[in-house]
Each structure stands twice: as C-alpha cells, then as structure tokens.
Amino acid sequence: MVYSALSHLMLVHCKSFFNLFLQKPLEALYPQAKVQGVGILVRVPLASRLLSGKFKANSQFESDDYRNFNRDGKAFNIV
C-alpha cells in the first residue's frame, strides 16, 4: 500500500518496519522514496528488543508473548 501511495500522493514521510531481520522494505521502498523525496521513519529498529543484547538463544517468553511467533526465524525476510 505504501509503495502505490508514493506514486499517487504528495507524501512527506512514510513509516516502515526495518531492522536486521526485516530488510526487504529497504530494497522495495527506499529507491522510490528517494526519487519522490519522501523520508522514511523506521519502525521497530530493535525488533521488539530482540536486537537489544538482553536476550540469548535460550531466552524464554510468556506463552502469549508475540515474540514467540517466530522462534525458528522463518518469518524473517533478510535480503
């Protein structure tokens, strides 16, 4: 949705998830934003604290904690 909005609206900035785990927004969004002169506000740069250095591979979260959804890393879309 953001990608099509860049070509149709007069945007000043847009928000996108981006961190070491989720890098595809950079390859898809950045070139068009640069052409349009649109700034990008990065959301969740520390991957919900997973990149804060406070957790280890064996760290446990509560069963209803959303950080459990991707324990094996398959949902990460690293470029």
Residue pairs with C-beta under 8 A, 6 or more apart in sequence:
2 14
2 16
2 29
3 28
3 29
3 32
5 11
5 14
6 14
6 29
6 32
6 33
6 36
6 38
7 32
7 36
11 36
11 38
12 38
12 39
13 38
13 39
13 40
13 41
14 29
14 33
14 38
14 39
14 40
14 41
15 40
15 41
15 42
15 43
16 25
16 29
16 40
16 41
16 42
16 43
17 25
17 42
17 43
17 44
18 25
18 26
18 40
18 42
18 43
18 44
18 45
19 42
19 44
19 45
19 46
19 47
19 51
20 47
20 51
20 78
21 47
21 50
21 51
21 73
21 76
21 77
21 78
22 44
22 47
22 76
22 77
22 78
23 77
23 78
23 79
24 77
24 79
26 79
27 79
29 40
30 40
32 38
33 39
33 40
45 51
46 52
48 66
48 67
49 55
50 67
61 67
61 68
69 75
70 76
